[in-house]
Amino acid sequence: MKRIHKIIAVRVALVATLLLSGCVSIAPIDPTGTWSGTLTWTDGPANGLTYPLTLQLLDEETETRGTVTLMGPGSQLFDLTIWDAAVHAHSILVEASGTMSLVNPPIRVAVRLDGDFDEMNMSGTGEQTADGRTYAFTWQLVRITPIPQD
């Protein structure tokens, strides 16, 4: 093998090793805590409007649970219970539902949040289904409690 081919082969092997080791070393982040921010509607009658959004999360090894808090009619807050959540390294998918009793008759509300996060920020896209209608939004949150220590 010519010297130039050996040099190229060694460099290719070195770059491949560095790339693969970088992919494997992504450490998961514990999302446990309180996250506060906003959601901005991207369709429906509230298109373009921004409302508060809060996530209260407890991530255990086998399950993530907690509460999603949204603003309802009359600027009153209401909670939805997280019934399914998946956390993988830096991505999160949360599904929550509950009854909004701020209106008469009360209506069933479900929310799906899909996004990415780091130690201090979360953001992504979502959907809310209420009274049989589904509307899309974007969301962004900031951690407002300290990062859990092992």
GUZA-848144 format. One record per residue (C-alpha): x, y, z. Coordinates in steps of 0.1 Angstrom, whole numbers, plus 2048, in hexadecimal, padded with zeros to 3 digits. Each point is the difference from the previous one (the first is absolute). Example, Ala and Ser with C-alpha at 12.3 -4.5 7.8 and 13.67 -1.06 7.14 Angstrom:
2
87B7D384E
80E8227F9
//
This chain:
150
800800800
80E8227F7
80881881C
7E48197F5
7E67E4802
80C7F7823
7FD82480B
7DD8037F2
7F57DF810
80D80B822
7EE8227FD
7DF7F07F5
8027E881E
80881C818
7E38167F3
7E87E3802
80B7F8823
7FB82480B
7DE8027F0
7F37E080F
80D808823
7EE8217FE
7DF7F07F7
8027E681C
80A81981C
7DF815800
7F77FF825
7DB801809
7F381E813
7E77FC81C
7E28167F8
7F37FE824
7F482180D
7EA81E7F7
80280F7DD
7EF8217F8
7FA8127DF
7E88067E4
7ED7EF7E4
7F78137E0
7E37F47EB
8097FA7DC
7DC7F97F3
7DC80380B
7ED81E80E
81D809817
81A7FF7E4
81E81680A
7F6804825
8187F681C
7F57F1821
8127F381F
80B7DC802
80E7ED81E
80D7DD803
8067EF821
8147E07FA
80D7E3814
8167E97EC
8067DE810
8137E47EF
7E07EE7F3
7E781D7FE
7FD8257FB
7E1810810
7F482280A
7E981C7F6
7FB8187E3
7F182280A
7EE8157E6
7EC820800
7DB7FD7FA
7E38187FC
80181F816
8267FC803
7FB7E481A
8197E4801
7F77DB7FF
8147E0802
8037E17EA
80F7E080D
81C7F17EC
7F67DC7F7
81C7F87E8
82380E7FC
8207F57EF
82280F808
81E7F77EB
821812806
7F68237F3
7DD7FA7F2
7DE7FE811
7DD7F67F7
7E4808819
7DB7F77FE
7E880E81A
7DB802804
7E580B818
7DF813803
7FE8267FE
7E5808819
8038267FA
7E47FE7E6
7DD7F2802
7FD7E57F6
8247F5808
8147F37E2
81B7E67FC
82280E7F6
81F7ED7F4
82280E7F9
81E7F17EE
823810803
81C7F57EA
822810802
82480280B
81180C81F
821807811
808808825
7ED821800
7E98027E1
7E57EC7EF
7ED8077DF
7ED7F07E5
7DE7FC7F0
7DF7F480E
7DB7FA7FC
7E2807816
7DF7EE7FB
7E280F811
7DC7FA7F9
8097EA7E2
81581B7EF
8267FD7FD
81781F7FD
8268027FC
818816813
825805807
80E801823
81F80A814
8087FB824
81C809819
8087EB81E
7F781481F
80B7E681B
8247F5805
80D7E37EC
7FC7E0814
8217F380F
8077DB801
//
